[in-house]
Amino acid sequence: MEISFTFSDYGYFKFLHIFLALMFRLFCYLLFLFPFIILAFSQSNKRKACKCVCCNCNGTGPRSDLMAVTGSAMVRMTNGGGEMMAVERERQQTVGASMMEQLVPEITTHVLSYLDYRSLCSLSMTNSSMRRAANEDNAWKTLYHKDFTTEQDGIRPGNGWKAYYAATKAIVNINQRFFDIIRERSIIEMGQLWLNADYVKCVHASGDIFTGYNRVIRSWQVAFNWELGIDFQIQDVSARVMTDTAWVTMKAYIAMDHSGLNLTNVFEFHNGRWFLVHHHSSEMVFNDGELPPLLG
């Protein structure tokens, strides 16, 4: 038996074919857009959470301190990009401040007083916050009194205590070099240390006075040729630095005869360096029964 049939509803199947094709294409579009929809939804949730935190809802949330800083500033953000940057800087300076910045100046100065000058200079090169703290004038004043003397507490250095500390340290180093040259008995370096001028003066412990560069250097030549090596220690060094003049006072204790000398060196600044222009030494007078400190 032969069974045959024909599709009399051809138009209906054609419509179904087109409908399924459109649905498949729509499904492909949705599949393509699905990641973007998820991303937009997550960002929307973040904005809602941020708004809740920033506005602090009922005012008792964990960010009430941030609200106090930026409450009025949030409105100004719509005035332009420059205003937004200013607000952000203000927020970072207050909320993101380092622990050192949040300390009161007296505590900061006390903490930094435990550092030497090398450590203080290294600290100033770490970041902007540490640079401001390490360049604080009171910190360098405290360091100056610790390393040099407390006699000059009342002065006000024109360029600040950091610059004054550097100038004083340079003078103290040059003054120390003067005594190193004496120990080394180098007449060449002694000649380079003194200013070549007719007004330089040297007063030795013997009481002899020499004026003028040539006579001063010859006096040191005689001292180096005739005197034996002397073991001495320098103590109580005190320096005062002006714009182009500096002087250093100190005491020298000599081990050989247990005597002492009061010393003064005067320097002048010429052509970018310091030169010795005056040296004075005199014997120290001790009271009866008083002895100079032991040299060790």
Salt bridges, closest charged atoms under 4 A:
GLU83 OE2 - ARG76 NH1 3.70
GLU88 OE2 - ARG91 NH2 2.69
GLU90 OE1 - ARG76 NH2 3.64
GLU101 OE2 - ARG132 NH2 2.35
ASP153 OD1 - LYS141 NZ 3.59
ASP153 OD1 - HIS145 NE2 3.87
ASP180 OD1 - ARG183 NH1 3.65
GLU184 OE2 - ARG177 NH1 3.21
GLU189 OE1 - ARG177 NH2 2.02
ASP236 OD2 - LYS251 NZ 3.92
GLU268 OE1 - HIS270 NE2 2.84
